[in-house]
Amino acid sequence: MGQHEHDHQHSHDGEPRVQPHCCPCSHGADASGISRRGFLGGMGAAAAMGGVALTGLSWSALAAAEPGVAPAPPRRPLVVKPIFTYSTYKHAPQTSWRNWGGIQTQQDADQETARIKGELEQLRTTVDYPVQFLPVAAVHSVAEAAKAPDFASADVLLVYAAAGDVNGIEKLGKPVVFFLRHRSGPVYLWYEIISPRYLRQHTDGQKVKGVDPQDVVVDNYNELVWRLRALCGVRNTIGAKVLAVGGPGGWAAPKAPQLAKDLFKFDIVTISYPDLGKLIEAAKEDSAEVALARQRAGDYLKLPGTSMEIERQPLDSAFLLEQVFRKLMVANGCKAMTINGCMSTIMPISETTACMPLSTLNDDDYMAFCESDFVVIPAGILLRNISARPHFMNDPTYPHDGIITLAHCTGPRKMDGKNFEPVRILTHFESDYGAAPKVEMKAGTKVTNIIADFKQERYVGLRGEILCAPFLPICRCQIDIKIACPDQVLAERMPGFHWMTIYGDYIKEAGYALKKIGIGWEVLG
């Protein structure tokens, strides 16, 4: 959490003093004139912002229902319906009796159906996301394919368009990807005509809605793989259920929770701080749960590259708090959570900060966010569901000399999804209290940065490379990254506030996914 605040108090010398917190509505009134106390006060306020309040929770019920440390649920597989469209022909003297293409007879079609099945089975075993391929529908038109018994269960239609009629497939209510052959097998007719006859409908401009040139792949299965990876991310993001501790919010954007609900169909459930406080107090009295937290903290300290630079108690309390969060998520069918007022509000209740719990939950394949910032939370959930790698939600600074500093106190250690980066366990910076990780993210690592705008209309993508993980007097997890565009371009074009950063290059997937959701996309550099 960084010091980025528009509200001010006066210091003893009369000069305005910036409040030490990130969220502009964490103290006083937000842009709508609603105070944070009023915003969080009661079920009606939560429901108005797109959240349903949880009531009647008890620690005994949570502990009995979810004993131990529950793992995060896996991503749901993307269900793909392969459709092979073809035509067969009979020789007719002195006429043009056949179209372009290497599929001419039923035997050709049968061989191609078997080829498609084999290629998809091989692809299924090699991709890094869950995918299920339904049986190939070999048909003469997409209208026939829509009659298949398993059609309704498909998330995506993958059309091998050798010939036949593909018109109208965009009206079947599912994302469509075309795979055409040039050199990977018998050449397809639609390799010639998909642009003028289908996409442009015999005009000079794009006419079909919902399918465009980016949905067409020729020969290259690697091109298909990243598109399906993006669609797997969309499949797992739309309709996500998010636990909002202290209620949903948005950095400088009071409408952010409702926009997340409208665009991403998020199901936001809330728990109030008084109710959370009762659960934490009960957990403190649960000797087995306290022992488990202490054991897990000890195991964490034994991980290679772990340095402890504070007293042990805040770390033990952090693992106990994490167990409370974890049980709440599991009990309510949530893989994602966020916490509002994550500094002064949570500290007296938990006797620590939420920094370590959010970090370890993200390492364990949950999705945990501080500040309840629903401006950027959708981007984080989407990136995680695309990449299966934890997000680093951060505060950006100002670009200069080809670099920008990104920092927050909640960074995960398993940034590549598998291996633990070195960490120093310190206090949360602004409060100098609790336990927070300083993750030493690896120099030379390529990263993807997603910058969400306040209106959920235009996201910006930016590739970068980690130069170093400095130790400035700012949020504990911090990296300087080399940016892939001129400083002035980034300064002029970056919207919103918080960024989402992940290891690896997922710019193509993010842009493709956002287009399916209906959000604009701009890549800088």
C-alpha positions as CSV (number, residue, x, y, z in Angstrom):
1,M,0.0,0.0,0.0
2,G,1.6,3.3,-0.9
3,Q,1.0,6.9,0.0
4,H,-1.2,8.0,-2.9
5,E,-4.0,10.1,-1.4
6,H,-6.0,13.1,-2.4
7,D,-7.3,13.8,1.1
8,H,-5.0,15.8,3.4
9,Q,-4.6,16.7,7.0
10,H,-2.4,19.5,8.3
11,S,0.9,18.9,10.0
12,H,2.0,21.0,13.0
13,D,3.7,23.5,10.8
14,G,0.4,24.1,8.9
15,E,1.5,22.4,5.7
16,P,-0.9,19.7,4.2
17,R,0.2,16.2,5.0
18,V,-0.6,13.2,2.8
19,Q,-2.4,10.4,4.6
20,P,-0.4,7.1,4.6
21,H,-2.7,4.9,2.6
22,C,-3.5,4.0,-1.0
23,C,-7.3,4.1,-1.2
24,P,-8.7,7.6,-1.7
25,C,-11.8,6.6,0.1
26,S,-10.1,5.0,3.1
27,H,-10.6,8.1,5.1
28,G,-13.3,10.7,4.8
29,A,-15.6,10.9,1.8
30,D,-15.1,9.4,-1.7
31,A,-16.0,11.1,-4.9
32,S,-19.7,10.3,-4.3
33,G,-19.6,12.0,-0.9
34,I,-20.1,8.6,0.9
35,S,-17.8,8.2,3.9
36,R,-16.0,4.9,4.3
37,R,-17.9,4.2,7.5
38,G,-21.2,4.8,5.8
39,F,-20.1,2.8,2.8
40,L,-19.3,-0.3,4.9
41,G,-22.2,0.1,7.3
42,G,-24.8,-2.5,6.8
43,M,-26.2,-4.9,4.3
44,G,-28.0,-2.3,2.3
45,A,-24.8,-0.5,1.4
46,A,-23.1,-3.7,0.4
47,A,-26.0,-4.7,-1.8
48,A,-26.1,-1.3,-3.4
49,M,-22.5,-1.8,-4.5
50,G,-23.1,-5.2,-6.0
51,G,-22.4,-7.3,-2.9
52,V,-24.6,-9.7,-0.9
53,A,-23.8,-9.6,2.8
54,L,-23.0,-12.8,4.7
55,T,-24.6,-13.2,8.1
56,G,-25.0,-15.8,10.8
57,L,-21.4,-17.1,10.5
58,S,-19.8,-19.1,13.3
59,W,-16.3,-20.3,13.7
60,S,-17.4,-23.7,14.9
61,A,-19.4,-24.2,11.7
62,L,-16.6,-23.0,9.5
63,A,-14.0,-25.1,11.2
64,A,-16.1,-28.3,11.2
65,A,-17.0,-27.9,7.5
66,E,-13.5,-27.1,6.3
67,P,-10.9,-28.7,8.7
68,G,-7.2,-28.2,8.0
69,V,-5.9,-26.2,5.0
70,A,-8.2,-26.5,2.0
71,P,-6.6,-26.3,-1.4
72,A,-7.9,-23.9,-4.0
73,P,-10.3,-25.4,-6.6
74,P,-8.7,-25.9,-10.0
75,R,-9.7,-23.9,-13.1
76,R,-12.7,-25.3,-14.9
77,P,-11.8,-26.9,-18.3
78,L,-12.6,-25.0,-21.5
79,V,-15.0,-27.2,-23.3
80,V,-14.4,-27.1,-27.1
81,K,-16.7,-28.4,-29.8
82,P,-14.7,-29.2,-33.0
83,I,-16.7,-28.8,-36.2
84,F,-15.4,-30.1,-39.5
85,T,-17.3,-28.7,-42.4
86,Y,-16.8,-30.3,-45.8
87,S,-18.4,-31.0,-49.2
88,T,-18.1,-34.0,-51.6
89,Y,-18.3,-33.8,-55.3
90,K,-19.1,-35.9,-58.4
91,H,-17.4,-35.5,-61.7
92,A,-19.5,-33.7,-64.4
93,P,-18.0,-33.4,-67.8
94,Q,-17.4,-29.9,-69.2
95,T,-18.5,-28.1,-66.0
96,S,-16.8,-26.7,-63.0
97,W,-17.9,-29.5,-60.7
98,R,-15.7,-29.0,-57.7
99,N,-14.4,-26.2,-55.5
100,W,-10.8,-25.6,-54.4
101,G,-9.6,-28.0,-51.7
102,G,-8.1,-31.4,-50.9
103,I,-11.3,-32.9,-49.4
104,Q,-13.2,-34.2,-52.4
105,T,-14.8,-37.5,-51.3
106,Q,-16.3,-39.1,-48.2
107,Q,-13.2,-41.1,-47.7
108,D,-11.2,-37.9,-47.7
109,A,-13.6,-36.5,-45.1
110,D,-13.3,-39.6,-42.9
111,Q,-9.5,-39.4,-43.0
112,E,-9.6,-35.7,-42.1
113,T,-12.0,-36.3,-39.2
114,A,-9.5,-38.9,-37.8
115,R,-6.6,-36.5,-38.3
116,I,-8.4,-33.7,-36.5
117,K,-9.2,-36.0,-33.6
118,G,-5.6,-37.1,-33.3
119,E,-4.2,-33.6,-33.4
120,L,-6.6,-32.4,-30.7
121,E,-5.8,-35.3,-28.4
122,Q,-2.1,-34.5,-28.7
123,L,-2.8,-30.8,-28.1
124,R,-4.8,-31.6,-25.0
125,T,-1.9,-33.4,-23.4
126,T,0.6,-30.7,-24.0
127,V,-1.2,-27.4,-23.1
128,D,-0.8,-25.6,-19.8
129,Y,-4.5,-25.1,-19.2
130,P,-7.5,-27.5,-18.7
131,V,-9.3,-28.2,-21.9
132,Q,-11.9,-30.8,-23.0
133,F,-12.5,-31.6,-26.7
134,L,-15.9,-33.0,-27.5
135,P,-16.3,-35.4,-30.4
136,V,-15.7,-33.9,-33.9
137,A,-18.9,-33.1,-35.7
138,A,-18.3,-33.8,-39.4
139,V,-21.0,-31.9,-41.2
140,H,-21.9,-30.0,-44.4
141,S,-23.1,-26.9,-42.5
142,V,-22.9,-25.3,-39.1
143,A,-26.6,-25.6,-38.8
144,E,-26.2,-29.4,-38.7
145,A,-23.5,-29.1,-36.0
146,A,-25.9,-27.1,-33.8
147,K,-28.2,-30.1,-33.6
148,A,-25.5,-32.3,-31.9
149,P,-26.6,-33.4,-28.4
150,D,-23.4,-32.1,-26.8
151,F,-23.5,-28.7,-28.6
152,A,-25.1,-26.8,-25.6
153,S,-22.3,-27.9,-23.3
154,A,-19.6,-26.3,-25.4
155,D,-17.9,-23.1,-24.4
156,V,-16.1,-22.6,-27.8
157,L,-16.7,-23.7,-31.4
158,L,-13.5,-24.7,-33.2
159,V,-14.3,-24.9,-36.9
160,Y,-12.2,-26.8,-39.4
161,A,-13.6,-25.2,-42.5
162,A,-12.6,-27.4,-45.4
163,A,-15.7,-26.5,-47.4
164,G,-19.4,-26.5,-46.7
165,D,-21.5,-23.6,-45.3
166,V,-20.2,-21.7,-42.2
167,N,-22.5,-18.7,-42.5
168,G,-24.5,-18.0,-39.3
169,I,-22.1,-19.7,-36.9
170,E,-21.6,-16.3,-35.3
171,K,-25.2,-16.3,-34.3
172,L,-25.0,-19.5,-32.2
173,G,-24.0,-17.7,-29.0
174,K,-20.5,-19.1,-28.6
175,P,-17.0,-17.8,-29.3
176,V,-15.7,-19.1,-32.7
177,V,-12.2,-20.0,-33.8
178,F,-11.5,-21.1,-37.4
179,F,-8.6,-23.5,-38.2
180,L,-7.7,-23.6,-41.9
181,R,-5.2,-25.7,-43.7
182,H,-2.7,-24.6,-46.2
183,R,0.3,-26.9,-45.7
184,S,-0.6,-28.8,-42.6
185,G,-2.9,-31.2,-44.5
186,P,-5.2,-31.2,-47.5
187,V,-5.7,-27.6,-48.4
188,Y,-9.1,-26.1,-47.4
189,L,-11.5,-24.1,-49.6
190,W,-12.1,-21.5,-46.9
191,Y,-8.3,-20.8,-46.8
192,E,-9.2,-18.9,-50.1
193,I,-12.5,-17.3,-49.3
194,I,-13.0,-16.8,-45.5
195,S,-12.2,-13.1,-45.8
196,P,-14.3,-12.0,-48.8
197,R,-17.2,-14.4,-48.5
198,Y,-17.6,-14.8,-44.7
199,L,-15.9,-12.1,-42.7
200,R,-16.6,-9.3,-45.2
201,Q,-19.8,-10.8,-46.7
202,H,-18.8,-9.7,-50.3
203,T,-18.0,-6.1,-49.2
204,D,-14.8,-4.2,-48.4
205,G,-15.4,-4.0,-44.6
206,Q,-15.9,-6.3,-41.7
207,K,-19.5,-7.4,-41.6
208,V,-19.8,-10.4,-39.3
209,K,-20.3,-9.4,-35.6
210,G,-18.4,-11.4,-33.0
211,V,-15.9,-13.1,-35.4
212,D,-13.0,-11.2,-37.0
213,P,-9.7,-11.9,-38.6
214,Q,-8.1,-12.5,-35.2
215,D,-10.3,-15.6,-34.9
216,V,-8.8,-17.2,-37.9
217,V,-5.7,-19.6,-37.7
218,V,-3.9,-21.1,-40.6
219,D,-1.9,-24.3,-40.0
220,N,-0.2,-23.2,-36.8
221,Y,-1.4,-25.0,-33.7
222,N,0.7,-22.7,-31.5
223,E,-1.6,-19.9,-32.7
224,L,-4.6,-21.9,-31.7
225,V,-3.1,-22.7,-28.3
226,W,-2.8,-19.2,-27.1
227,R,-6.3,-18.3,-28.3
228,L,-7.8,-21.2,-26.4
229,R,-5.7,-20.2,-23.4
230,A,-7.2,-16.8,-23.5
231,L,-10.7,-18.2,-23.8
232,C,-10.0,-20.5,-20.9
233,G,-9.2,-17.4,-18.9
234,V,-12.5,-15.8,-20.0
235,R,-14.4,-19.0,-19.1
236,N,-13.1,-19.0,-15.6
237,T,-13.4,-15.2,-15.0
238,I,-17.0,-14.5,-16.2
239,G,-19.3,-15.2,-13.2
240,A,-16.4,-15.5,-10.7
241,K,-17.5,-15.4,-7.0
242,V,-15.5,-12.9,-4.9
243,L,-15.5,-12.6,-1.1
244,A,-15.2,-8.9,-0.2
245,V,-14.0,-8.5,3.4
246,G,-15.3,-5.1,4.6
247,G,-17.3,-4.6,1.4
248,P,-16.5,-4.0,-2.2
249,G,-14.9,-0.7,-3.3
250,G,-12.8,1.0,-6.0
251,W,-9.8,3.3,-6.0
252,A,-11.3,6.7,-6.9
253,A,-14.2,4.8,-8.6
254,P,-17.3,4.2,-6.5
255,K,-19.0,2.5,-9.5
256,A,-16.3,-0.1,-9.9
257,P,-18.0,-3.0,-8.1
258,Q,-21.2,-2.5,-10.2
259,L,-19.1,-2.3,-13.4
260,A,-17.4,-5.6,-12.4
261,K,-20.8,-7.1,-11.8
262,D,-22.2,-5.9,-15.2
263,L,-19.2,-6.7,-17.4
264,F,-17.7,-9.7,-15.7
265,K,-20.9,-11.0,-14.0
266,F,-19.0,-11.1,-10.7
267,D,-21.0,-12.5,-7.7
268,I,-19.7,-10.4,-4.9
269,V,-20.4,-11.6,-1.3
270,T,-19.3,-9.5,1.7
271,I,-18.5,-10.0,5.3
272,S,-18.5,-7.1,7.7
273,Y,-15.5,-6.4,10.0
274,P,-17.6,-7.0,13.2
275,D,-18.5,-10.4,11.9
276,L,-14.9,-11.1,10.8
277,G,-13.7,-9.9,14.2
278,K,-15.9,-12.5,16.0
279,L,-14.5,-15.2,13.7
280,I,-10.9,-14.2,14.4
281,E,-11.4,-14.0,18.2
282,A,-13.0,-17.5,18.1
283,A,-10.1,-18.8,16.0
284,K,-7.7,-17.5,18.6
285,E,-9.4,-19.6,21.2
286,D,-9.2,-22.7,19.0
287,S,-6.0,-24.4,20.2
288,A,-5.8,-26.7,17.2
289,E,-6.2,-23.9,14.7
290,V,-3.6,-21.8,16.5
291,A,-1.2,-24.8,16.6
292,L,-1.8,-25.3,12.8
293,A,-1.0,-21.7,12.1
294,R,2.2,-21.8,14.1
295,Q,3.2,-25.0,12.4
296,R,2.6,-23.5,8.9
297,A,4.5,-20.4,9.9
298,G,7.4,-22.6,10.9
299,D,7.3,-24.6,7.7
300,Y,7.3,-21.3,5.7
301,L,10.4,-20.1,7.5
302,K,12.2,-23.3,6.5
303,L,11.6,-22.7,2.8
304,P,15.0,-21.9,1.1
305,G,15.6,-18.2,0.7
306,T,13.4,-17.1,3.6
307,S,14.7,-14.4,5.9
308,M,12.8,-13.4,9.1
309,E,13.6,-9.9,10.2
310,I,10.7,-9.3,12.7
311,E,9.4,-11.0,15.8
312,R,7.6,-14.3,15.3
313,Q,4.2,-13.4,16.7
314,P,2.9,-11.3,13.8
315,L,3.8,-14.1,11.4
316,D,1.9,-16.7,13.4
317,S,-1.0,-14.4,13.6
318,A,-0.8,-13.8,9.8
319,F,-1.2,-17.6,9.2
320,L,-4.1,-17.8,11.6
321,L,-5.8,-14.9,9.7
322,E,-5.1,-16.6,6.4
323,Q,-6.8,-19.8,7.7
324,V,-9.9,-17.7,8.5
325,F,-9.9,-16.2,5.1
326,R,-9.4,-19.6,3.4
327,K,-12.3,-21.2,5.3
328,L,-14.5,-18.3,4.4
329,M,-13.7,-18.6,0.7
330,V,-14.2,-22.4,0.7
331,A,-17.4,-22.2,2.6
332,N,-18.9,-19.7,0.2
333,G,-17.6,-21.2,-3.0
334,C,-15.1,-18.4,-3.7
335,K,-11.6,-18.8,-5.2
336,A,-11.0,-15.0,-5.0
337,M,-11.2,-12.6,-2.1
338,T,-10.3,-9.0,-1.4
339,I,-10.0,-6.9,1.8
340,N,-11.1,-3.3,2.3
341,G,-9.5,-1.0,4.9
342,C,-6.7,-3.5,5.1
343,M,-4.6,-1.4,7.4
344,S,-6.0,0.3,10.4
345,T,-9.2,-1.7,10.4
346,I,-7.7,-5.2,10.4
347,M,-4.8,-4.6,12.7
348,P,-6.5,-4.4,16.0
349,I,-8.6,-7.4,15.2
350,S,-5.9,-9.7,14.0
351,E,-2.8,-8.3,15.7
352,T,-1.1,-8.4,12.4
353,T,-1.6,-7.1,8.9
354,A,-3.2,-8.8,5.9
355,C,-0.1,-8.6,3.8
356,M,1.3,-12.1,4.4
357,P,-2.1,-13.9,4.2
358,L,-2.8,-12.4,0.8
359,S,0.7,-13.4,-0.4
360,T,0.5,-17.0,0.8
361,L,-3.1,-17.4,-0.6
362,N,-1.8,-16.3,-4.0
363,D,1.0,-18.7,-3.7
364,D,-1.6,-21.5,-3.1
365,D,-3.6,-20.8,-6.3
366,Y,-6.2,-18.6,-4.7
367,M,-6.7,-15.0,-5.8
368,A,-6.3,-12.5,-3.0
369,F,-6.3,-8.7,-3.4
370,C,-5.9,-5.8,-1.0
371,E,-7.8,-2.6,-1.0
372,S,-11.0,-4.1,-2.5
373,D,-10.2,-2.2,-5.7
374,F,-12.7,-3.6,-8.2
375,V,-11.2,-1.2,-10.8
376,V,-8.3,-3.7,-11.2
377,I,-9.4,-6.9,-9.5
378,P,-11.1,-8.1,-12.8
379,A,-7.8,-7.7,-14.6
380,G,-6.0,-9.7,-11.9
381,I,-8.6,-12.5,-12.0
382,L,-8.4,-12.7,-15.8
383,L,-4.6,-12.8,-15.8
384,R,-4.5,-15.5,-13.2
385,N,-7.1,-17.6,-15.1
386,I,-5.2,-17.2,-18.3
387,S,-1.7,-17.9,-17.0
388,A,-2.1,-20.0,-13.8
389,R,0.5,-17.6,-12.3
390,P,0.0,-15.3,-9.3
391,H,-0.6,-11.6,-9.9
392,F,1.4,-8.8,-8.3
393,M,-1.0,-6.0,-7.7
394,N,1.0,-2.9,-7.3
395,D,1.2,0.9,-7.2
396,P,3.0,2.4,-10.2
397,T,5.2,5.5,-10.1
398,Y,6.2,7.8,-12.8
399,P,8.2,6.5,-15.9
400,H,11.6,8.0,-16.5
401,D,14.8,7.0,-18.3
402,G,13.0,3.9,-19.6
403,I,12.1,2.5,-16.2
404,I,9.2,2.6,-13.7
405,T,9.0,1.4,-10.1
406,L,6.2,-0.9,-9.1
407,A,5.5,-1.6,-5.4
408,H,3.1,-3.1,-2.9
409,C,3.3,-5.1,0.3
410,T,1.5,-8.2,-0.7
411,G,3.6,-9.8,-3.5
412,P,3.4,-13.6,-4.0
413,R,6.6,-15.7,-4.0
414,K,5.6,-18.2,-6.6
415,M,5.5,-15.7,-9.4
416,D,6.2,-18.3,-12.1
417,G,3.4,-20.5,-10.6
418,K,5.9,-23.2,-9.3
419,N,9.0,-21.9,-7.6
420,F,9.5,-19.7,-4.5
421,E,11.4,-16.5,-4.9
422,P,13.6,-15.4,-2.0
423,V,11.8,-13.3,0.6
424,R,12.6,-11.1,3.6
425,I,9.8,-10.9,6.1
426,L,9.5,-7.4,7.4
427,T,6.8,-5.1,8.8
428,H,4.1,-3.5,6.6
429,F,5.9,-0.3,5.6
430,E,3.4,2.5,6.3
431,S,2.4,1.2,9.7
432,D,5.7,-0.5,10.6
433,Y,3.6,-3.2,12.0
434,G,2.6,-6.8,11.4
435,A,4.2,-9.1,8.8
436,A,4.8,-8.3,5.1
437,P,6.9,-10.1,2.5
438,K,9.7,-8.4,0.5
439,V,9.8,-10.7,-2.4
440,E,13.0,-10.5,-4.3
441,M,11.6,-10.8,-7.8
442,K,14.2,-12.0,-10.3
443,A,16.2,-9.6,-12.4
444,G,15.9,-10.3,-16.1
445,T,12.4,-11.7,-15.9
446,K,10.0,-10.7,-18.6
447,V,6.7,-9.4,-17.2
448,T,3.2,-8.5,-18.5
449,N,1.6,-5.4,-17.0
450,I,-2.1,-4.7,-17.3
451,I,-3.5,-1.3,-16.5
452,A,-7.2,-1.0,-16.1
453,D,-9.1,2.3,-16.6
454,F,-11.7,3.5,-14.1
455,K,-14.6,3.1,-16.5
456,Q,-13.7,-0.5,-17.6
457,E,-13.6,0.8,-21.2
458,R,-9.9,0.7,-22.1
459,Y,-7.2,-1.5,-20.7
460,V,-3.5,-0.9,-21.5
461,G,-1.0,-3.7,-21.9
462,L,2.7,-3.1,-21.4
463,R,5.6,-5.6,-21.6
464,G,8.5,-5.1,-19.3
465,E,11.7,-6.7,-17.9
466,I,12.7,-6.6,-14.2
467,L,15.9,-4.7,-13.7
468,C,16.2,-5.1,-9.9
469,A,14.3,-5.4,-6.7
470,P,15.5,-2.4,-4.7
471,F,14.9,-1.6,-1.0
472,L,13.5,1.9,-1.1
473,P,11.4,3.3,1.9
474,I,8.2,2.4,0.1
475,C,5.9,-0.7,-0.1
476,R,8.0,-3.8,0.7
477,C,7.7,-5.7,-2.6
478,Q,9.2,-3.5,-5.2
479,I,10.7,-3.8,-8.7
480,D,12.2,-1.5,-11.2
481,I,11.2,-2.6,-14.7
482,K,12.5,-1.6,-18.1
483,I,9.5,-0.6,-20.1
484,A,8.8,-1.4,-23.8
485,C,7.7,2.1,-24.8
486,P,9.0,5.7,-24.5
487,D,8.5,7.3,-21.1
488,Q,6.2,10.1,-22.4
489,V,4.0,7.6,-24.2
490,L,3.3,5.7,-21.0
491,A,2.9,8.9,-19.0
492,E,0.3,10.1,-21.4
493,R,-1.6,6.9,-22.1
494,M,-1.7,5.0,-18.7
495,P,-5.2,5.1,-17.2
496,G,-6.5,4.2,-13.7
497,F,-4.1,3.6,-10.8
498,H,-3.2,0.1,-9.7
499,W,-1.5,-2.2,-12.1
500,M,-1.5,-6.0,-12.4
501,T,1.9,-7.6,-13.1
502,I,2.7,-11.3,-13.8
503,Y,5.7,-13.2,-15.0
504,G,5.8,-14.0,-18.7
505,D,4.4,-12.5,-21.9
506,Y,0.6,-12.8,-22.0
507,I,-0.1,-9.7,-23.9
508,K,-1.8,-11.5,-26.9
509,E,-4.0,-13.6,-24.6
510,A,-5.1,-10.6,-22.5
511,G,-6.0,-8.6,-25.5
512,Y,-7.9,-11.5,-27.2
513,A,-9.8,-12.2,-23.9
514,L,-10.7,-8.6,-23.3
515,K,-12.1,-8.2,-26.8
516,K,-14.5,-11.2,-26.1
517,I,-15.6,-9.4,-22.9
518,G,-16.1,-6.1,-24.7
519,I,-13.3,-4.0,-23.2
520,G,-11.0,-1.9,-25.4
521,W,-7.3,-2.8,-25.6
522,E,-4.2,-0.8,-26.3
523,V,-0.6,-2.2,-26.3
524,L,2.1,0.3,-25.6
525,G,5.4,-0.4,-27.4
